[in-house]
Amino acid sequence: MITPANLRKAALALPRALERPHFDWASFRVDAPKGKIFCTLPPHHEFSNVFLTVDEQRMLCEAEPDIFFPVPNKWGEKGATSIRLKACDATTLRSALVMSWRHAAPPKLHGELKL
């Protein structure tokens, strides 16, 4: 089970990650010129969202349907994926965060990621 504190720690451990408000949600962004979001956390803390390719989303949702599901709107059709925090473990969370971070970070920062 992932708590909001676990999520924050994992997200902020990624290179140049920072937390900023996104309306009434927390967002985790790459501190780069565009400041793209790679993860969000709503106030209810039941799930978190990451931003994947459609193929990555399909793979995770098929492999772990109790953990991952598409965001139920147009964003979900583009790869936005929710993570059920109660069903998730730290390794699975980190994997999803890393995938999402790579899409948000400029390619020149990818070398800073330690796997």
C-alpha positions as CSV (number, residue, x, y, z in Angstrom):
1,M,0.0,0.0,0.0
2,I,1.3,3.4,-1.0
3,T,0.6,6.4,1.3
4,P,0.6,10.0,0.1
5,A,4.0,10.4,1.9
6,N,5.4,7.3,0.1
7,L,4.2,8.8,-3.2
8,R,5.8,12.2,-2.5
9,K,9.1,10.6,-1.5
10,A,9.2,8.4,-4.6
11,A,8.2,11.2,-7.0
12,L,10.6,13.8,-5.5
13,A,13.5,11.3,-5.6
14,L,13.5,11.5,-9.4
15,P,16.0,14.0,-10.9
16,R,14.9,17.6,-10.8
17,A,11.4,16.7,-9.5
18,L,9.4,19.3,-7.6
19,E,6.0,19.5,-6.2
20,R,3.6,22.3,-7.2
21,P,-0.2,22.8,-6.7
22,H,-2.3,22.0,-9.8
23,F,-5.7,23.4,-8.9
24,D,-6.6,21.5,-5.6
25,W,-4.3,18.6,-6.5
26,A,-0.6,18.1,-5.9
27,S,1.4,17.8,-9.0
28,F,5.0,16.5,-9.5
29,R,6.9,18.2,-12.3
30,V,10.3,18.1,-13.9
31,D,12.2,21.4,-13.1
32,A,13.0,22.2,-16.7
33,P,11.9,25.0,-19.0
34,K,8.4,23.6,-19.7
35,G,7.9,22.2,-16.2
36,K,5.9,19.2,-17.4
37,I,3.8,17.2,-15.0
38,F,4.6,13.6,-14.6
39,C,2.3,12.7,-11.7
40,T,-0.7,14.1,-9.9
41,L,-2.3,13.3,-6.5
42,P,-5.8,14.4,-5.7
43,P,-6.9,15.5,-2.3
44,H,-8.7,12.2,-1.5
45,H,-5.4,10.2,-2.0
46,E,-7.2,7.1,-3.4
47,F,-5.3,7.1,-6.6
48,S,-2.5,9.0,-8.4
49,N,-2.2,9.7,-12.1
50,V,0.8,9.3,-14.3
51,F,1.2,10.1,-18.0
52,L,2.2,7.2,-20.3
53,T,2.0,6.3,-23.9
54,V,-1.1,4.4,-24.9
55,D,1.0,1.2,-25.4
56,E,2.5,1.6,-21.9
57,Q,-0.9,2.2,-20.4
58,R,-2.3,-0.9,-22.2
59,M,0.6,-3.1,-20.9
60,L,0.2,-2.0,-17.3
61,C,-3.6,-2.1,-17.3
62,E,-3.5,-5.7,-18.7
63,A,-0.7,-6.9,-16.5
64,E,-2.0,-5.3,-13.2
65,P,-5.7,-4.5,-13.6
66,D,-6.2,-4.2,-9.8
67,I,-3.6,-1.4,-9.7
68,F,-3.8,0.5,-13.1
69,F,-6.7,1.9,-15.0
70,P,-7.1,4.6,-17.7
71,V,-8.2,8.0,-16.5
72,P,-11.9,8.0,-17.4
73,N,-11.9,10.9,-19.9
74,K,-10.1,12.2,-23.0
75,W,-6.8,12.3,-21.1
76,G,-7.1,8.5,-20.5
77,E,-7.5,7.9,-24.2
78,K,-4.1,9.6,-24.6
79,G,-2.3,7.5,-22.0
80,A,-3.2,9.2,-18.7
81,T,-3.3,6.3,-16.2
82,S,-4.5,6.1,-12.6
83,I,-2.8,4.0,-9.9
84,R,-4.8,2.6,-7.1
85,L,-2.5,3.4,-4.2
86,K,-4.0,0.8,-1.8
87,A,-3.2,-1.9,-4.3
88,C,0.3,-0.7,-5.3
89,D,3.7,-1.5,-3.9
90,A,6.9,0.7,-4.0
91,T,8.6,-1.2,-6.9
92,T,5.5,-0.9,-9.1
93,L,5.0,2.7,-8.2
94,R,8.6,3.6,-9.0
95,S,8.4,1.9,-12.4
96,A,5.3,3.8,-13.4
97,L,6.8,7.1,-12.1
98,V,10.0,6.5,-14.0
99,M,8.1,5.9,-17.3
100,S,6.0,9.0,-16.8
101,W,9.1,11.1,-15.7
102,R,10.9,10.1,-19.0
103,H,8.0,11.5,-21.0
104,A,8.0,14.8,-19.1
105,A,11.8,15.4,-18.9
106,P,13.7,16.8,-21.8
107,P,16.0,14.1,-23.3
108,K,19.1,15.8,-22.1
109,L,18.1,15.1,-18.5
110,H,17.5,11.3,-19.0
111,G,21.1,10.6,-18.1
112,E,20.5,11.9,-14.6
113,L,18.1,9.1,-13.9
114,K,19.6,6.4,-11.7
115,L,17.9,3.1,-12.1
